[in-house]
Amino acid sequence: MNSYWSHVAPPWVVFCAFVLFSNSALCQSSSPTERERVITEIQDLIDQDHLDTAKQKLYEAQKRMTDSGLDNLLGVIEAKTGDYAGAEGSFAVAIRRAPTFTAPYLNLARLYQENAKRYPEGKAKALALYEQLLRFDPVNNEANYQAAVLLMEQSRYEKSQGYLSHLPRDSQDISQALAVRCADLAGLGNRMRTDQCAARLRSRPDFSEVDAQTIAPTLASAKREDVIVGLEEALAKRGMLSGHSLHTLGLAYEKTGQLSQSRSALEKAFSSLGSSSTDILLELARVGQEQKDYKGALGYLAHAEDLNPKDAAIPYYFGVLCLQLNLLAEAQRAMAKALALDPDNPSYNYSMGAVTVFSEGPEQAIPYFQKYLGLKPKDPRGQLALGAAYVRAKNYAAGLPMLRESASHSETASTAHYYLGRILNEEGDPQGAIQELRLSLKSNTNYPDALAELGRSLLTKKDYRQAQVELDHALALSPDHYQANLNLLLLYTKIGDARRDSQSQRVEELKKAAEEKSQELSRIIAIRPFDNSGN
């Protein structure tokens, strides 16, 4: 395999052009010896990073001769000095002058690959160049490998494997080719062959971190984080992993449910990559949240905010975690900070409304939900949240149309019917409430709020036996549910149950723990699940 075959993009390919261009214009106008001397001298200057001198020599040579090899070398110099447009133009000129000269194809493709973040169309252009080259040089290792990588990234796994098969047999067993094949097989859903290929890859002495990093996104999209874990752990046994590899491993651990290992790997990644890696702190906060270590998660977020105080997503996420700890004042301050940084963010307005319902009152929360609806008018969850705020404000006439609209959408129907049943209970229509609550439970049979409210309706109708059934179901799902416990106390009082006193004590304990407010807040927040992007 060629020595310049590398992982994601090849090194700049600088060939002695006279070997490839016996029919060039230079060969017609100058002796091959002069051409060889000029090319070699410029190459040596480039290798020594004497780029200004190399460019001067090259310009002098171009005054005497026209040659695609010189155009290619000029592109190399321009690429090394960050002149993207100049390099692109020089390589393109070299290709036009000598359509079968491989070096400018490879160099221009690499230029596109290395700048793909700035120019998203670059990878498609690179693939087109490799395929153009392969039409006249079908056994070119570099082009076959890089085409396979790019096709893998595009999820065109069968075609990617086709290019790998064009490599020499011994080259197909090198770690770089095995890695791409492993990812292709994962993308195709062939678990057994993926595992076999991954095992071979782990055992290869030339298997490197770059191989693992190249295929990690494809493995993750195929939901084969277990393969990522195996590959990275194999590399770790050979020595220290880089910060980027630790980051990849930490995320893979999280996806496979190994949260302690995930947290450890991500902390090491952050230590390695430094203060520029605030995204890792957000990921650590997420893992801490999954572990229910909310205070630890808040610590990561506080650190992230210190490093990046203008990122609105950080105080927003901080506020969401404060809600899970029932820290309403802290949550409101954090949400207000997020809104100050990004006032037109839908999720920030929504969450600020949810917090304000309880910190200041539902009337003060309504403008935030209205703004959310203005920003996302087609989202039924906004209608539902605003309708719920009107219910808490006792403005049933304003809330009913929104709740009825929300009830017509599958993602909000269960909660909307719950609130409609709650209104009917408040208005003294337990039978109507029962109908709405049954509809709520039809789409979510294990909905504690609806079960507790249904128990209330049945109590009003004096159907104590069925009320007991519904309340027991609610408490089996959520033992600390305030409304279910309160309704059970009312039931015990009405039927003279000896457990009334102990249940009364239980309700007082929950009231002191602010469970009622916590559950109502959770209900509203759950309407619009936390989105890590803040959108």
VENCORNOR-V123766 format. One record per backbone hydrogen bond with DSSP energy under -1.0 kcal/mol. CO is the residue of the C=O (numbers start at 1). NH is the residue of the N-H. Records with the same first field share a line. If there is no record, write none. Layout:
BEGIN
CO=NH ; NH
END
This chain:
BEGIN
2=5
15=17
16=19
17=21
21=24
25=29
26=30
31=35
32=36
33=37
34=38
35=39
36=40
37=41
38=42
39=43
40=44
41=45
42=46
43=47
44=48
45=50
46=49
49=51
50=54
51=55
52=56
53=57
54=58
55=59
56=60
57=61
58=62
59=63
61=64 ; 65
67=71
68=72
69=73
70=74
71=75
72=76
73=77
74=78
75=79
76=80
77=81
78=83
79=82
82=84
83=87
84=88
85=89
86=90
87=91
88=92
89=93
90=94
91=95
92=96
93=97
94=98
98=101
102=106
103=107
104=108
105=109
106=110
107=111
108=112
109=113
110=114
111=115
113=116
115=119
119=122
121=125
122=126
123=127
124=128
125=129
126=130
127=131
128=132
129=133
130=134
133=136 ; 137
137=140
140=144
141=145
142=146
143=147
144=148
145=149
146=150
147=151
148=152
149=153
150=154
151=156
152=155
155=157
156=160
157=161
158=162
159=163
160=164
161=165
163=166
164=167
168=172
171=174
174=178
175=179
176=180
177=181
178=182
179=183
180=184
181=185
182=186
183=187
184=188
185=190
186=189
189=191
190=194
191=195
192=196
193=197
194=198
195=199
196=200
197=201
198=202
199=203
201=204
204=207
208=212
209=213
210=214
211=215
212=216
215=219
216=220
217=221
218=222
219=224
220=223
224=228
225=229
226=230
227=231
228=232
229=233
230=234
231=235
232=236
233=237
235=238
242=246
243=247
244=248
245=249
246=250
247=251
248=252
249=253
250=254
251=255
252=256
253=258
254=257
257=259
258=262
259=263
260=264
261=265
262=266
263=267
264=268
265=269
266=270
267=271
268=272
269=273
270=274
274=277
277=280
278=282
279=283
280=284
281=285
282=286
283=287
284=288
285=289
286=290
287=291
288=293
289=292
292=294
293=297
294=298
295=299
296=300
297=301
298=302
299=303
300=304
301=305
302=306
303=307
304=308
308=311
311=314
312=316
313=317
314=318
315=319
316=320
317=321
318=322
319=323
320=324
322=327
323=326
326=328
327=331
328=332
329=333
330=334
331=335
332=336
333=337
334=338
335=339
336=340
337=341
338=342
342=345
345=349
346=350
347=351
348=352
349=353
350=354
351=355
352=356
353=357
355=358 ; 359
356=360 ; 361
361=365
362=366
365=368 ; 369
366=370
367=371
368=372
369=373
370=374
371=375
372=376
376=379
379=382 ; 383
380=384
381=385
382=386
383=387
384=388
385=389
386=390
387=391
388=392
389=393
390=395
391=394
394=396
395=399
396=400
399=403
400=404
401=405
402=406
403=407
405=408
406=409
409=412 ; 413
412=416
413=417
414=418
415=419
416=420
417=421
418=422
419=423
420=424
421=425
422=426
423=427
424=429
425=428
429=433
430=434
431=435
432=436
433=437
434=438
435=439
436=440
437=441
438=442
447=451
448=452
449=453
450=454
451=455
452=456
453=457
454=458
455=459
456=460
457=461
458=463
459=462
462=464
463=467
464=468
465=469
466=470
467=471
468=472
469=473
470=474
471=475
472=476
473=477
474=478
478=481
481=485
482=486
483=487
484=488
485=489
486=490
487=491
488=492
489=493
490=494
491=495
492=497
497=500
499=503
500=504
501=505
502=506
503=507
504=508
505=509
506=510
507=511
508=512
509=513
510=515
511=514
514=518
515=519
516=520
517=521
518=522
519=523
520=524
521=525
522=526
525=528
531=534
END
